[in-house]
Every structure is written in structure tokens, then in C-alpha cells.
Amino acid sequence: MSKTLYRGGFIALALSALLWTSGCVVMDTPEKVEQVQETNDPFEPMNRYFFDVNIFLDEFVLKPASAWYQAALPQPAQDGGRRFLANLRLPWTAINDFFQGNMPRAGEALARFAVNTTVGVAGIFDVATGWGLPQHDEDLGQTLAVMGIPDGPYLVLPIFGPSNPRDALGMAGDIYLDPVNVLATNKQENIHFPPYNHDRLTWVPTARGFGEAVDSRARNGQAIDDLKKQSMDFYATVRSIYRQRRDAEIHNRGEPESTYPQPRLTETPDGKHADVPAAAPTQAAVPAETPNASNASPN
Amino acid sequence: MMLSRVAAIAASLVLCAAGTAVAADNGSAALVVAPLQLAQARAASVQVPEASRFVSNLADEAIASLSKKELSVPERITQFRSLLDEGFDIPQIARFVLGRYWRTATPEERAEYTKLFEEFIIQTYAQRFGDYGGESLKIGDGSRNGDDDIIVASQILRPNGPPVKVDWKLRPEQSSFKIVDVVVEGVSMAVTQRDDFSATIQSHGGKIEGLIAVLRDKVKGGTETASK
């Protein structure tokens, strides 16, 4: 049995190595070298392939699912569903805040979870925002970034979409270490509260992920379709948006002000990779009055 | 899941006024530097709240004139064009969006590109206002960003879903302002557009003519559907 596993593992490794090497940009001209340096996307051919795969999946799986979701549930129910899912993210957010050294926010996330789960009935109603505890999200990828780990080359993962080595690792951690997932996928017994006991609910992480994807697509589908139509190179547009958005998330830019004072990040762990500093070399050639991308917090 | 990230930003494009007017910086390269600097410093402190008012007025104008359902497409485009020229500095934005390729472009290419860029922006965004569905813009505070730029924070309040944060980057222009960039949930529209154009140029072997040809097609295709 272990021999089969070894053989299978070896084949998988060989196939992925083949895919990675054939999916790389062949840097045979100085322009190509410059291009890869600028965009940090040495796996662009492979990424574009998976990008197309994801678009296909979106068209044939996610879009119909979200259309059904919008047709079957009235708006209040959809909003309740979104809030329920957002609530489930809070324990893991708190843990990540803790590892980022952001204790006030960790406490806030936990408090919000406690309030909305009880008073807000499993998170379906958002009571906590009115109590000064707004929603915010942290994940392992952001925590790794705060710890100073650079993001690495752009990767498009099948199904999961735009990412990079650090965030992909973070995503795996998110799925396997999230307390809600851990509790659900392990058999619970001998707890003093009998309704709490259950068998292994292995479908929970997948259900959560798919649910969030459907909800998100339902709310933003029109805008995404517009973006697709308007872009000349949709792949490059998504790559740009993903990186800028990720940068903003890591620095907690524009998040609602916490009631409690909190430390603010000042350095950019992978700053030389964010689009803003990348503008610097091009702007050396262009006079100073061109607009810079904003990277300042609105506060 | 792929789209959940894109989604958060893209949603605001519904109301995003695309015109990016860059108020050219007060170019009076003064003979007397010190009083000018003093005057500018004094002006700077006054400018920030005025910048917020500027955005607020522009947004009101946009919603008032563009969201009427009975507006025909050419009318909407004309209205949008005038708002764009009023509030945004297209040449400056076009130049930024072309990035390093501006340097190597010929004057003819630059002129044609700038013209096509404006048409592209108008076509892309003018129709969005027709989809206006009761969103409102809540303008927040302005703040200084560097020597010249002012950032005005705002939120698009939607009936379905959480508010969308939009920052407006402005530069003073004579007695008013012009918008240089719009940053939606941390994503700069100018930077995103630049990356899109840059990839397009690269896929045409680094030739700007390739981008111009694609823009020409898009603009022409848009005008055809618009006049139907």
C-alpha cells in the first residue's frame, strides 16, 4: 500500500515539475526578462491556463449556483447567510490577530463572535457592529506577510484563483487550522452539552468555502462581468487587482476604525512587490507630476 | 473563491465616476519663491475641506444628470463627457496609465492614444450610471498625501451589502481641483488600468501601436452599439 503511495507521489511530483517548467516564461530576450522582473509572473503561461480553467468553472458551476441562490432566497435570507458565514470566520481571525501581535483586534474579533453567535443567533443578525465591534478578517497569509515573509511569484491556483506561494500556504493553513473546521471535522463526544456531540462532519470546510464563493458571486457578479468585458487583458487586470487588494488587506488599510487603540503597520514586508513602489522605476522616466497610486489610509 | 477578492472591488465600479481629472499643479514657477510657498502653505490648509466639497458636488452632479433612466445613450455620453472634463485631468491620467511606454511613444502616437483613452473611459463607465440602483455616496474627510495631492475618503452605501470604500485622489488646479485617481477598496483604478495596458502592449511585442489598435477597435465597437 505504501509502495503505491510512493509511486503515485513520485508521478505527481514528476507531472507537476513538467507542468511548472513548461508553464514558465522562456526568458530568451531582454524584454522578456524585464517583463518577468516587472510583473513577477514567471509562470505566466501556466497561470493563464489555470485562469481559463477557473473562468470555465465559474461559468458552468459558480454562476448557475449563484443564480439559483439569488432566485431561491429572498434578499434578507441572503444577507443572513452572508452574516452567518462571516461570523464563522471570526475565531480564526482572532487567532491571526494574536499572532500578528494585534491584541486589541483579537479581543474585538472574539467579542464580536461571542455577541453575534448568542444575541445575533448564530451570527445571522449583526448586533455587534452597533456595539462598536465591526467585522474584520485576517488569514494566515496576512499573518505570514506581517511576519516579513515575501509573497513570491504570482500563481493562479485551479479553483482557488489568484494567489502566490505564501498566500497558498496560508490558504491551506486556513482550511486545516480554522477552529470551526477543526471542531466540525473531529468527532465530538463526552462533552457535557449533549447536542454538541457529532460525528466527523468532513463536508463542513468545503461547504463553507463553496457557500462563501456563491454568496460573493451573487453579490458581485454583474460587476465582475463588466470588468471582464472592459478589460483588454482580463488576466493582467485580475493579477493587478489581486495584488493591490492583498496589499491593502495586509496593511489593514481602510478597515473600520476599532473602538480600541491598535498598533499600525509601518513597514511593507514585501513592499518592493506592491504595485505602488513598482511604479518607481517607470516614473523615473516620466516626470514627477504623474499621479501615484494612493497608498495612504483614508484616516 | 477566486472572485470573492475581485468582487469586493469590482462592485463599486457601478458608481465609479471614471473621469480622472488631474488638476495640473499650480505651475506658476514663481520668481519670488518664499511668499509663494507661504501662500501655498496657507492655501494647502484651506484646500482639504474644499477638496471634499469638490468631490461631493461632482458626485451630486453626476447622480443628478446621469442616473435618469429615460436618458438616451448619446445624451448620457455627452453628459458624462462634460463631467469628465470638468472633474478629471485625462491627459495626465492617460500618461500615467501608459507608464514607461509614454517615454518611447512618438508625439503622434501620444496624441492618438490620449484621444482614444478618453473615448475608452467614457464608453466603459458612462453606461454604468444607467444601472444606478439607489446607492449613495457618503463623503468623508480629506487628508494630505505628499506635497500636492489630497485624498478624500468616501463610502458608497448600497442597499444590498456592506459599504464600499472609495478614495479620491485630487490635485489642486488653479482655483479648483481635478481628480487624479480613484482607489476602490485599496485598488487604484489608474494602476489597474496601467497593468492591463502594459500586458496588452507586451502581448503585441512591446509595440504601442498594438495597444492603439485594440483601443481603436474597442472604441469603434462601443460607438456602434451606442448608436443602435
Boltz contact constraints between the chains, C-beta under 6 A:
constraints:
  - contact:
      token1: [A, 31]
      token2: [B, 206]
      max_distance: 6.0
  - contact:
      token1: [A, 35]
      token2: [B, 202]
      max_distance: 6.0
  - contact:
      token1: [A, 54]
      token2: [B, 2]
      max_distance: 6.0
  - contact:
      token1: [A, 160]
      token2: [B, 1]
      max_distance: 6.0
  - contact:
      token1: [A, 161]
      token2: [B, 1]
      max_distance: 6.0
  - contact:
      token1: [A, 161]
      token2: [B, 2]
      max_distance: 6.0
  - contact:
      token1: [A, 213]
      token2: [B, 1]
      max_distance: 6.0
  - contact:
      token1: [A, 216]
      token2: [B, 4]
      max_distance: 6.0
  - contact:
      token1: [A, 216]
      token2: [B, 7]
      max_distance: 6.0
  - contact:
      token1: [A, 217]
      token2: [B, 3]
      max_distance: 6.0
  - contact:
      token1: [A, 219]
      token2: [B, 161]
      max_distance: 6.0
  - contact:
      token1: [A, 220]
      token2: [B, 7]
      max_distance: 6.0
  - contact:
      token1: [A, 220]
      token2: [B, 10]
      max_distance: 6.0
  - contact:
      token1: [A, 220]
      token2: [B, 11]
      max_distance: 6.0
  - contact:
      token1: [A, 223]
      token2: [B, 10]
      max_distance: 6.0
  - contact:
      token1: [A, 223]
      token2: [B, 11]
      max_distance: 6.0
  - contact:
      token1: [A, 223]
      token2: [B, 13]
      max_distance: 6.0
  - contact:
      token1: [A, 224]
      token2: [B, 3]
      max_distance: 6.0
  - contact:
      token1: [A, 224]
      token2: [B, 6]
      max_distance: 6.0
  - contact:
      token1: [A, 224]
      token2: [B, 10]
      max_distance: 6.0
  - contact:
      token1: [A, 227]
      token2: [B, 10]
      max_distance: 6.0
  - contact:
      token1: [A, 230]
      token2: [B, 124]
      max_distance: 6.0
  - contact:
      token1: [A, 231]
      token2: [B, 196]
      max_distance: 6.0
  - contact:
      token1: [A, 232]
      token2: [B, 196]
      max_distance: 6.0
  - contact:
      token1: [A, 232]
      token2: [B, 200]
      max_distance: 6.0
  - contact:
      token1: [A, 232]
      token2: [B, 214]
      max_distance: 6.0
  - contact:
      token1: [A, 233]
      token2: [B, 196]
      max_distance: 6.0
  - contact:
      token1: [A, 233]
      token2: [B, 199]
      max_distance: 6.0
  - contact:
      token1: [A, 233]
      token2: [B, 200]
      max_distance: 6.0
  - contact:
      token1: [A, 236]
      token2: [B, 195]
      max_distance: 6.0
  - contact:
      token1: [A, 236]
      token2: [B, 196]
      max_distance: 6.0
  - contact:
      token1: [A, 236]
      token2: [B, 199]
      max_distance: 6.0
  - contact:
      token1: [A, 237]
      token2: [B, 196]
      max_distance: 6.0
  - contact:
      token1: [A, 238]
      token2: [B, 6]
      max_distance: 6.0
  - contact:
      token1: [A, 240]
      token2: [B, 192]
      max_distance: 6.0
  - contact:
      token1: [A, 240]
      token2: [B, 195]
      max_distance: 6.0
  - contact:
      token1: [A, 241]
      token2: [B, 6]
      max_distance: 6.0
  - contact:
      token1: [A, 241]
      token2: [B, 9]
      max_distance: 6.0
  - contact:
      token1: [A, 241]
      token2: [B, 187]
      max_distance: 6.0
  - contact:
      token1: [A, 241]
      token2: [B, 192]
      max_distance: 6.0
  - contact:
      token1: [A, 242]
      token2: [B, 5]
      max_distance: 6.0
  - contact:
      token1: [A, 244]
      token2: [B, 187]
      max_distance: 6.0
  - contact:
      token1: [A, 245]
      token2: [B, 5]
      max_distance: 6.0
  - contact:
      token1: [A, 245]
      token2: [B, 186]
      max_distance: 6.0
  - contact:
      token1: [A, 245]
      token2: [B, 187]
      max_distance: 6.0
  - contact:
      token1: [A, 248]
      token2: [B, 186]
      max_distance: 6.0
  - contact:
      token1: [A, 253]
      token2: [B, 186]
      max_distance: 6.0
  - contact:
      token1: [A, 254]
      token2: [B, 165]
      max_distance: 6.0
  - contact:
      token1: [A, 254]
      token2: [B, 186]
      max_distance: 6.0
  - contact:
      token1: [A, 275]
      token2: [B, 191]
      max_distance: 6.0
  - contact:
      token1: [A, 282]
      token2: [B, 99]
      max_distance: 6.0
  - contact:
      token1: [A, 282]
      token2: [B, 100]
      max_distance: 6.0
  - contact:
      token1: [A, 285]
      token2: [B, 100]
      max_distance: 6.0
  - contact:
      token1: [A, 285]
      token2: [B, 103]
      max_distance: 6.0
  - contact:
      token1: [A, 286]
      token2: [B, 102]
      max_distance: 6.0
  - contact:
      token1: [A, 289]
      token2: [B, 25]
      max_distance: 6.0
  - contact:
      token1: [A, 290]
      token2: [B, 95]
      max_distance: 6.0
  - contact:
      token1: [A, 290]
      token2: [B, 96]
      max_distance: 6.0
  - contact:
      token1: [A, 291]
      token2: [B, 22]
      max_distance: 6.0
  - contact:
      token1: [A, 291]
      token2: [B, 96]
      max_distance: 6.0
  - contact:
      token1: [A, 291]
      token2: [B, 180]
      max_distance: 6.0
  - contact:
      token1: [A, 291]
      token2: [B, 181]
      max_distance: 6.0
  - contact:
      token1: [A, 293]
      token2: [B, 188]
      max_distance: 6.0
  - contact:
      token1: [A, 293]
      token2: [B, 191]
      max_distance: 6.0
  - contact:
      token1: [A, 294]
      token2: [B, 151]
      max_distance: 6.0
  - contact:
      token1: [A, 294]
      token2: [B, 167]
      max_distance: 6.0
  - contact:
      token1: [A, 294]
      token2: [B, 169]
      max_distance: 6.0
  - contact:
      token1: [A, 294]
      token2: [B, 183]
      max_distance: 6.0
  - contact:
      token1: [A, 296]
      token2: [B, 145]
      max_distance: 6.0
  - contact:
      token1: [A, 296]
      token2: [B, 151]
      max_distance: 6.0
  - contact:
      token1: [A, 298]
      token2: [B, 153]
      max_distance: 6.0
  - contact:
      token1: [A, 298]
      token2: [B, 167]
      max_distance: 6.0
